[in-house]
Amino acid sequence: MKKRILVVDDEKNLRILYKEELKEDGYDVQVADSAETAFKILDKQEFDAIVLDVQMPGMNGLEAMGHMLHKNRKQAIILNTAYSQFKDDFESWSADAYVVKSSDLSELKEKLRELVG
């Protein structure tokens, strides 16, 4: 059975890239453009992992992660951001992994393999 991944990012091009790249690796991938959209999806479906951008309009990824973990602690959460300084923020410590955004998705893919197979 395919592992299910939810990618939450406000950048459309990144959502497209991540979805295509992760589908090629055999994952069932859904995307959301905001935390609010992600919550609606999570109300209906469960995922093995969530790849979550930190800097988004509206609710940021750290706040969203708190809500997601409160509702369901089973899924892995990977914070994915262009800003490495969030790695030292104690709020990010609840995440299963922290990946700095790059056009090379090898680190993200490696973390997903480690966390969900």
C-alpha positions as CSV (number, residue, x, y, z in Angstrom):
1,M,0.0,0.0,0.0
2,K,1.3,3.4,-0.9
3,K,2.4,5.8,1.8
4,R,0.3,8.9,1.9
5,I,2.0,12.3,2.0
6,L,0.4,15.8,2.4
7,V,2.5,18.7,1.2
8,V,1.4,22.1,2.6
9,D,3.1,25.1,0.9
10,D,1.8,28.4,-0.3
11,E,4.1,28.4,-3.4
12,K,2.2,26.8,-6.3
13,N,5.4,25.8,-8.2
14,L,6.8,24.0,-5.2
15,R,3.5,22.2,-4.7
16,I,3.6,21.0,-8.3
17,L,7.3,20.0,-8.1
18,Y,7.0,18.1,-4.8
19,K,3.8,16.3,-5.9
20,E,5.4,15.1,-9.1
21,E,8.8,14.2,-7.6
22,L,7.2,12.3,-4.6
23,K,4.7,10.5,-6.9
24,E,7.6,9.3,-8.9
25,D,9.0,7.8,-5.7
26,G,5.8,5.8,-5.2
27,Y,4.0,8.0,-2.7
28,D,0.3,9.0,-2.9
29,V,0.5,12.8,-2.7
30,Q,-2.0,15.5,-1.9
31,V,-1.3,19.2,-1.7
32,A,-2.7,22.2,0.2
33,D,-1.9,25.8,-0.3
34,S,-2.5,26.9,3.4
35,A,-2.8,25.5,6.9
36,E,-6.6,26.1,6.7
37,T,-6.9,24.0,3.5
38,A,-4.7,21.3,5.1
39,F,-7.0,21.1,8.1
40,K,-10.0,20.5,5.8
41,I,-8.1,17.7,4.0
42,L,-7.0,16.2,7.4
43,D,-10.6,16.1,8.6
44,K,-11.4,13.7,5.8
45,Q,-8.2,11.7,5.3
46,E,-5.2,10.4,7.2
47,F,-1.6,10.7,6.0
48,D,1.6,8.9,6.9
49,A,3.6,12.2,6.7
50,I,3.0,15.9,6.3
51,V,5.6,18.1,4.6
52,L,4.9,21.5,6.1
53,D,6.2,24.9,5.0
54,V,6.9,27.3,8.0
55,Q,6.4,30.7,6.4
56,M,2.8,30.9,5.0
57,P,0.2,33.7,5.0
58,G,-2.4,33.2,7.6
59,M,-1.5,30.5,10.1
60,N,2.2,29.7,9.9
61,G,3.6,26.1,9.8
62,L,4.7,26.1,13.5
63,E,1.2,27.0,14.7
64,A,-0.4,24.5,12.2
65,M,1.9,21.7,13.4
66,G,0.7,22.3,17.0
67,H,-2.9,21.8,15.8
68,M,-2.1,18.8,13.7
69,L,-0.2,17.0,16.5
70,H,-3.0,17.7,18.9
71,K,-5.5,16.0,16.6
72,N,-3.3,13.1,15.4
73,R,0.2,12.2,16.8
74,K,0.6,9.3,14.4
75,Q,1.7,11.1,11.2
76,A,5.3,12.2,10.8
77,I,5.7,16.0,10.3
78,I,8.6,17.4,8.3
79,L,9.1,21.1,8.5
80,N,10.3,22.4,5.2
81,T,11.4,26.0,5.0
82,A,13.8,28.3,3.3
83,Y,14.8,29.8,6.6
84,S,17.3,27.7,8.6
85,Q,16.9,29.9,11.8
86,F,13.6,28.2,12.6
87,K,15.5,25.0,13.3
88,D,16.6,26.6,16.6
89,D,13.0,27.7,17.5
90,F,11.8,25.5,20.3
91,E,8.4,25.2,18.6
92,S,10.0,23.3,15.7
93,W,11.4,20.6,18.0
94,S,8.1,18.8,17.9
95,A,8.6,18.0,14.2
96,D,10.0,14.6,13.2
97,A,12.5,16.3,10.8
98,Y,13.5,19.7,9.6
99,V,14.6,20.2,6.0
100,V,15.8,23.5,4.4
101,K,14.1,24.0,1.0
102,S,16.2,23.3,-2.1
103,S,15.6,22.5,-5.7
104,D,17.4,19.3,-4.9
105,L,14.8,17.2,-3.1
106,S,17.2,14.4,-2.0
107,E,17.3,15.4,1.6
108,L,13.5,15.6,1.8
109,K,13.2,12.3,0.1
110,E,15.7,10.7,2.4
111,K,13.8,12.0,5.5
112,L,10.6,10.6,4.1
113,R,12.2,7.2,3.5
114,E,13.5,7.2,7.1
115,L,10.2,8.2,8.6
116,V,7.6,6.3,6.6
117,G,9.4,4.0,4.2
